Amino acid sequence: MRIRASDHETTVTARGSRGPAVLLVHSLGLDRRMWDPVLDRLAEGRRVFAYDVRGHGTAAAAPLPFTMAATAADLLAVLDALGLDTAHVAGLSMGGAIAQTAAVAASGRFASLTLMAAPDRPVPEAFEQRARLAETDGMAALLGPTLERWFTPEALEADTEGVRYARDCLTSFAPAAWASIWRGYGGLDVYERLRGFPAPALALAGDADASITVDGMAAIAGRIGGGGAKFEVVPGAPHIQTLERPDEVADALGRFLPAEIDIP
């Protein structure tokens, strides 16, 4: 469905007709289809929604510059457009950063928070380098390094469906938009600001993640809520967990997220 998110339109994929609402926020450089491998499993007893973040997919024409404050406002606008007072929000990588930014601004809209390979503070030098590389050398120069951060060597060697999808997304990006998104991402400002988060939280690390280590993700989990977020490791998962280990991700999310269960 097409909906209004702040100052632009985006597309939402919906699965499930009953149960708690779950909103999924994708990684930088991809789009809502990143969640396709886990949607049907998650929709068992839940209403699941995945949308295109501004600057990505069907929301590629959203106004620039990209800012974290704008993406947080978009997330809340998506909830409003879907008629949801609250939702269980899960985000992967930059999607988790967006979810944290929105949680700082409006924690009452969150029934729970799930972070998957998601930072709570930026790496300004690396983010700026990725922005400048796109501007000077184009997207082709970013393909190899980005895919190597996202996937295991085995998946790259096999050129899996997930790798091909990610490559197509990256190739279609406008360098100016890519640069603006990385610079906006560098404005992430949530470190130590979710200590008082009142809802349940889960942090998922991939033990094959080349971007955020298991120890790093565990530390992030410890900075959420009074007692820290629940923490799990997804075996064999790289940075883009859903595209290589969808069953394991769906299992972990299914254990954490409530569902409406049929009673015989």
Residue pairs with C-beta under 8 A, 6 or more apart in sequence:
1 11
1 12
1 14
2 9
2 10
2 11
2 12
2 58
3 9
3 10
3 11
3 12
3 51
3 78
3 81
3 82
4 77
4 81
5 51
5 54
5 59
5 74
5 77
5 78
5 81
6 54
6 70
6 73
6 74
6 77
7 62
7 63
7 70
8 54
8 59
8 61
8 62
8 63
9 58
9 59
10 51
10 52
10 53
10 54
10 57
10 58
10 59
10 62
10 74
10 78
11 32
11 51
11 52
11 57
11 58
11 59
12 32
12 49
12 50
12 51
12 78
12 81
12 82
13 32
13 33
13 35
13 36
13 39
13 49
13 50
13 51
14 47
14 48
14 49
15 39
15 40
15 42
15 43
15 47
15 48
16 42
16 43
16 44
16 45
16 46
16 47
16 48
17 47
18 45
18 47
18 260
19 45
19 46
19 47
19 258
19 259
19 260
20 46
20 47
20 87
20 88
20 111
20 257
20 258
20 259
20 260
21 46
21 47
21 48
21 49
21 82
21 84
21 86
21 87
21 88
21 111
22 42
22 46
22 47
22 48
22 49
22 87
22 88
22 89
22 90
22 257
23 49
23 50
23 51
23 75
23 78
23 79
23 82
23 84
23 87
23 88
23 89
23 90
24 32
24 35
24 48
24 49
24 50
24 51
24 90
24 91
24 95
25 50
25 51
25 53
25 75
25 89
25 90
25 91
25 92
25 95
25 96
25 98
25 99
26 32
26 34
26 35
26 50
26 52
26 53
26 56
26 91
26 92
26 95
27 34
27 92
27 93
27 94
27 95
27 239
27 240
28 56
28 93
28 94
28 181
28 182
28 185
29 56
29 146
29 166
29 169
29 170
29 173
29 178
30 56
30 165
30 166
30 169
30 240
31 52
31 53
31 56
31 57
31 58
31 169
32 50
32 51
32 52
32 57
33 57
33 165
34 50
34 92
34 165
34 240
34 242
34 243
35 50
35 242
37 162
37 242
37 243
37 246
38 242
38 246
38 249
38 250
38 253
39 48
39 50
41 246
41 247
41 250
41 254
42 48
42 250
42 253
42 254
42 257
44 254
44 259
45 259
45 260
45 261
45 262
46 257
46 258
46 259
46 260
49 78
49 82
49 87
51 59
51 78
52 58
52 59
53 59
53 71
53 74
53 94
53 95
53 98
54 62
54 66
54 70
54 71
54 74
55 62
55 64
55 66
55 177
55 180
55 181
56 169
60 174
60 177
64 176
64 177
64 180
65 180
65 183
65 184
66 177
66 180
66 181
66 183
66 184
66 185
67 184
67 187
68 97
68 98
68 101
68 184
68 185
68 187
68 188
68 189
69 101
69 187
70 184
71 98
71 101
71 102
71 184
72 98
72 101
72 102
72 104
72 105
73 105
74 98
75 89
75 98
75 99
75 102
76 102
76 105
76 106
76 109
79 85
79 86
79 87
79 109
85 109
86 108
86 109
86 110
86 111
87 109
87 110
87 111
88 110
88 111
88 112
88 114
88 257
88 258
89 99
89 102
89 103
89 110
89 111
89 112
89 113
89 114
90 96
90 99
90 113
90 114
90 115
90 116
90 253
91 97
91 98
91 99
91 100
91 114
91 115
91 116
91 118
92 116
92 117
92 118
92 240
92 241
92 242
93 116
93 117
93 118
93 119
93 211
93 239
93 240
94 118
94 185
95 116
95 118
96 114
96 115
96 116
96 117
96 118
96 119
97 118
97 119
97 120
97 185
97 188
97 190
99 113
99 114
99 115
99 118
100 113
100 115
100 118
100 120
100 188
100 190
100 194
101 188
101 189
101 190
102 109
102 110
103 110
103 113
103 190
103 194
103 197
104 190
104 193
104 194
107 196
107 197
107 198
107 199
110 197
110 199
111 199
112 199
112 200
112 201
112 202
112 256
112 257
113 194
113 197
113 199
113 200
113 201
113 202
113 224
113 229
114 201
114 202
114 203
114 204
114 253
114 256
114 257
115 201
115 202
115 203
115 204
115 217
115 220
115 221
115 224
115 229
116 203
116 204
116 241
116 249
117 204
117 205
117 206
117 209
117 211
117 212
117 217
117 239
117 240
117 241
118 203
118 212
118 220
119 188
119 212
119 220
120 188
120 190
120 191
120 194
120 220
120 223
121 188
121 190
121 191
122 185
122 186
122 187
122 188
124 186
127 182
127 183
127 185
127 186
128 182
128 183
128 186
130 142
130 178
130 182
131 178
131 179
131 180
131 182
131 183
132 179
133 141
133 142
134 141
134 142
134 173
134 175
134 176
134 178
134 179
134 182
135 175
135 176
135 179
138 175
139 170
139 171
139 173
139 175
139 178
140 171
142 170
142 178
143 167
143 170
143 171
146 170
147 156
147 163
147 166
147 167
147 170
148 156
148 210
149 210
149 211
149 239
150 166
150 211
150 238
150 239
150 240
150 243
151 160
151 162
151 163
151 166
151 238
151 239
151 240
151 243
151 244
152 208
152 236
152 238
152 244
155 162
155 163
155 238
155 243
155 244
156 163
160 243
160 244
162 240
162 243
162 244
163 243
165 243
166 240
166 243
191 223
192 223
194 201
194 223
194 224
194 225
195 223
195 224
195 225
195 226
196 225
196 226
197 224
197 225
198 225
199 225
200 230
200 256
201 221
201 224
201 225
201 229
201 230
202 229
202 230
202 231
202 232
202 252
202 253
202 256
203 217
203 218
203 220
203 221
203 224
203 229
203 230
203 231
203 232
204 217
204 232
204 233
204 234
204 237
204 241
204 249
204 252
204 253
205 212
205 213
205 214
205 216
205 217
205 218
205 231
205 232
205 233
205 234
205 237
206 214
206 233
206 234
206 236
206 237
206 238
206 239
206 241
206 245
207 214
207 233
207 234
207 235
207 236
207 237
208 236
208 237
208 238
209 217
209 237
209 238
209 239
210 238
210 239
211 239
212 220
212 239
214 233
217 231
218 231
220 229
221 228
221 229
221 230
221 231
222 228
222 229
230 256
232 252
234 241
234 245
234 248
234 249
234 252
235 245
235 248
236 244
236 245
236 248
237 244
237 245
237 248
237 249
238 244
241 248
241 249
242 249
